[in-house]
Amino acid sequence: MARRFKTVDYERSGQQTLTIDECVPADHLARFIVAIIALLDLSAIYAQYAPVGGEAYAPEVLLALLLYGYATGTFSSRRIEKATYEVMLFRFLAGDWHPDHSTIAQFRKDFLAEIQELFVQVLVVAHELGYLHLGQISLDGSKIHADASKSQAVSYGYLPKLEQRLQAEVAALLALGEQADQSDLPAGLDIEAEMAFRQERLLNLAQARAVLETRAQERYTQCPVDAAEQAAYAAKVREREEKARQTGRKPGGRAPQPPEPGPRAKDQYNWTDPDSRIMKNSTNSGFDQHYNVQAAVDQASLFIARKVPDVVAHTLSNHPVDTAEALPTVDAIPAVVGRPAAAALDHGYFSPTNIAGLAARHIDPYIATGREPHQRNWQEFFATSPEPPAADASPMVQMAYKLRTAIGKAIYRLRKCTVEPVIGIIKEVLGFRQFSLRGLAAAAGEWGLVCLAWNLKRLHVLVTS
């Protein structure tokens, strides 16, 4: 007997009548987001609307679409608009309205600051529900691609070559225009337009030069990254001196070099998003336009326990290294959820300044002094704690001993299964690898929106599990 198969009558299937209640379970994330938004104070957003005007979409509707979109990996306003037609969950959130992509994008752009205040409110909700009791945190940073191409950037070292070439072209065009006989000119050549184009490029290059020189001037007076570079250099010098004193001979290897003042040849200015910076990719050996995002994650609940403060560089920066981001990120934790007792950080944050700064904030620091091997020897890991170092030992020696204690191993071990998975899920599972907004303030606001969506997703898991 021939085998029978279940088939579909698509004409009949297309005539089925379904309700949204049948398609959206009661404990679904979409319904949860609607319920949480109903608990939030949106008066700051409503206050920005004019008292008169056309009928606008309620902020709750647009906010729900954005939060659910970012929580499920739909970041584009065009894709969110399309989903209100094609995806039942978005249709439920929109109430069968279909806000166009420009309305969604404009709402996101106009209310970034107000949305960041909602971040704190959601943490308060999690705290009141008993799911967030801030104790130990893990810090980490990651590179997120800016909405800019590295092909639209110019380096300080290459600026003179470009200026010389453009100046030579302007001079050649000027000489060509002064010729008495204009009949020999190529057809369609507009000398004035060509000269104006190159002169405008020269002005843009002059602006880029001025910006890069200003950045270099501020580097050693205002920029925390370069202050950290100076501190790191001093720490390396002290470490070599201590090693020489202990061994009685000059340490091998190249001596540390002090940071050089002034613009560097590789300093770059990007025309599309001047606030972004060329940074090394985390996935390969190449370089691209990035921002450096930071996250402080509670080790027990996996909530991102930080907010976007008035100084946007505290949670997102254009600094390629993490050293100067530790203290600002900790300071961005809302006071209403408490102060962490301990913090685990990888070796990218190590500096005497960070150790002292965390201790001054009554946070016990556990910062790696070097890169950990992937395959660690079990005998080394389970070895008995070594003798405490001398009181005058360097901060690196003292921290290395601290990490080998039982409590140090326990706290730092949790870093790899807390903050790293959170950032990994945001980048790999949700797919947030590029900002949609340009500029330091806008990108910081969008990162705050990503973190808010993550916390809602996490709270939903805890409430429904």
Secondary structure, DSSP 8 states (H G I E B T S, - for coil): ---------HHHHTT----HHHHS-TT-HHHHHHHHHHHS--HHHHTTS-SSSS----HHHHHHHHHHHHHTT---HHHHHHHHHH-HHHHHHHTT----HHHHHHHHHHTHHHHHHHHHHHHHHHHHTT-----EEEEEEEEEE-SS-GGGEEETTTHHHHHHHHHHHHHHHHHHHT-S--TTS-TT--HHHHHHHHHHHHHHHHHHHHHHHHHHHHHTTT-HHHHHHHHHHHHHHHHHHHHHHHHSS---S--------S--TT-EEESS-TT-EEEE-SSSS-EEEEEEEEEEEETTT--B-----SSGGGTEES-SSSGGGHHHHHHTS-GGG---SEEEE-GGG--HHHHHHHHHTT-EEEE-SS---SS--HHHHTS-------TT--HHHHHHHHHTSHHHHHHHHGGGGTHHHHHHIIIIIS---B-SS-SHHHHHHHHHHHHHHHHHHHHHHHHH-
